[in-house]
Amino acid sequence: MTSLRSAPSWLHRGCSVSLVGRPNHRDAYLIRHRSGVLLGSAPNLDAARRLIDEQIPLLRQRLAASA
């Protein structure tokens, strides 16, 4: 029997950060907002946190404008 395991993931400011590749490679972590919007990818967790911190205010503005 084969067990399916999901990729390790973390939460930061309402975003899911999932390990989808080898750490320290360009697209190692995939970052997705809880709304489903894909924010991008990052090579490490520090870069993922920075991307989230930069993109969250802009994403919130876009979501509010479309509501």
C-alpha positions as CSV (number, residue, x, y, z in Angstrom):
1,M,0.0,0.0,0.0
2,T,1.3,3.4,-1.0
3,S,0.7,6.4,1.3
4,L,0.3,9.8,-0.1
5,R,1.9,12.6,1.9
6,S,1.3,16.2,1.3
7,A,4.2,18.6,1.0
8,P,5.3,20.3,4.3
9,S,3.7,23.7,4.6
10,W,3.7,26.6,7.0
11,L,1.4,29.6,7.6
12,H,2.5,33.2,7.7
13,R,0.1,36.2,7.7
14,G,-2.7,34.1,6.2
15,C,-0.6,32.6,3.5
16,S,0.4,29.0,3.0
17,V,4.1,28.4,2.3
18,S,4.6,24.9,0.8
19,L,7.8,23.1,0.2
20,V,7.4,21.9,-3.4
21,G,11.1,21.5,-4.5
22,R,14.6,21.2,-3.1
23,P,15.4,23.9,-0.5
24,N,17.6,26.8,-1.8
25,H,16.5,26.3,-5.4
26,R,14.6,29.1,-7.2
27,D,11.1,27.7,-6.8
28,A,11.5,25.6,-3.7
29,Y,8.6,27.2,-1.8
30,L,5.2,28.0,-3.3
31,I,3.3,30.9,-1.6
32,R,-0.5,31.1,-1.8
33,H,-2.9,33.5,0.0
34,R,-5.9,32.0,1.9
35,S,-8.1,33.5,-0.8
36,G,-6.4,31.2,-3.3
37,V,-4.3,33.8,-5.0
38,L,-0.9,32.6,-5.9
39,L,1.7,35.1,-4.7
40,G,4.8,33.4,-6.2
41,S,7.7,31.2,-5.2
42,A,10.8,31.6,-3.2
43,P,14.1,29.7,-2.7
44,N,13.9,29.8,1.2
45,L,11.6,30.6,4.1
46,D,13.2,34.0,4.7
47,A,12.5,35.0,1.1
48,A,9.0,33.6,1.3
49,R,8.3,35.8,4.4
50,R,9.7,38.9,2.6
51,L,7.5,38.2,-0.4
52,I,4.4,37.8,1.7
53,D,5.2,41.0,3.7
54,E,5.6,42.9,0.5
55,Q,2.6,41.5,-1.4
56,I,0.0,41.3,1.4
57,P,-0.9,45.1,1.4
58,L,-1.2,45.1,-2.4
59,L,-3.3,41.9,-2.4
60,R,-5.7,43.3,0.3
61,Q,-6.2,46.4,-1.7
62,R,-7.0,44.4,-4.9
63,L,-9.4,42.1,-3.0
64,A,-11.2,45.1,-1.4
65,A,-11.5,46.9,-4.7
66,S,-13.1,43.8,-6.3
67,A,-15.6,43.3,-3.6
